[in-house]
Amino acid sequence: MASEDLAGALAAVLGGRGLRVQSYDSGPAGETPAQVRLRKNVCYVVLAVFLNEQVSVRPSGPPPRPPGLAGNPGGDRGHARNSHRFLDEVLLIQEAKKECRGSWYLPAGRMEPRETIVEALQREVKEEAGLQCEPLTLLSVEERGPSWIRFVFLARPTGGILKTPKEADAESLQAGWYPRTSLPTPLRAHDILHLIELAAQYRQQARHPLLLPQELPCSLVCQRLVATFTSVQTVWVLVGTVGMPHLPITSCGFAPIEQRGGIKMAVLRLLQECLTLHHLAVETKGLLGLQHLGKDQTDGICLNVLVTVAFRNPGIQNEPPKVRGENFFWWKVVEEDLQSQLLQRLQESSVVPINR
């Protein structure tokens, strides 16, 4: 692959468009990467945050009933006065499952085989909240190793009717809009508080471009690395050489050590194969893109991740660390637009966070 082909590949990944996964450069020692199968060796979860930030006419008459208690999320609004209030509400559902019945949570659930990530999100929201929806952007990815990954979206409703207690079923008891500062209790878990704040912050000031999953097939849980080394205003990117030069791909393993260490273990494993890491600082900054298809039993995902490599004691080091072997090399990014994009994404951490 010529330099212009590498530039095109990097531009596609930076733009969230992704690239097909043809092979991988690093796999877990002594473990043949298994075909990924939902509900067998992986679990993907989708979760949606809906924010109601519309200006609403303030009702006259008696105070409205608490949201969600009788199907109308704002209660009976009565006749309008000539005043307004700014809604700052989040959509919650009341759980029906035996182990958490009556508690409140964001709409969420496990993906089913043969679904795309967006299809799973839309199905779960319809089942639990009664609404059709459109995902706006991925907000974060959470993982407990490659066998459990949750995709958190900011979304907006596009239709449907909010679920009332009369429509309670095995999926949920009801749904309702609640002020962010006054959520109903009990919550099923407090992990959603951070996600609600993350969504509110994104709506106020977006840290990363809008990002949605790309429907590209993959048979493994893997990561494509945009591994960077920077010096002044110069950026180098690590490139794999086996076959045509390409952005390197590392396959995640399912052995206990990789499960405990999380998906970052696969990144460190690949870098350890070509760099001497004891004098280097390696950091996964976050996600540039997400690839998954879910059709034809291709349940794997590819996370396109932005990684930084730096000397622990930089001194006057202006060149990237030496690469061992012939399977990788540092490619100096000379295209001004790509260089400025990379520097901006690095300096502003303009990526989807990956949390453990």
Secondary structure, DSSP 8 states (H G I E B T S, - for coil): --HHHHHHHHHHHHTT--------SB--TT-------BTTTBEEEEEEEEEE--EEEEE-SS----TTSSS-TT----SEEEEEEE--EEEEEE--SGGGTT-EE-SEEE--TT--HHHHHHHHHHHHHSEEEEEEEEEEEEESSTTEEEEEEEEEEEEE----GGG--SS-SEEEEEETTS--S-BS-THHHHHHHHHHHHHHS-SS-----B----SSEEEEEEEEEEETTEEEEEEE-SSS-B--EEE---SHHHHHH-THHHHHHHHHTTS-GGGEEEEEEEEEEEEE--STT---EEEEEEEEEEESS-TT--S-----SSSEEEEEE--HHHHHHHHHHHHTT-SB-EE-
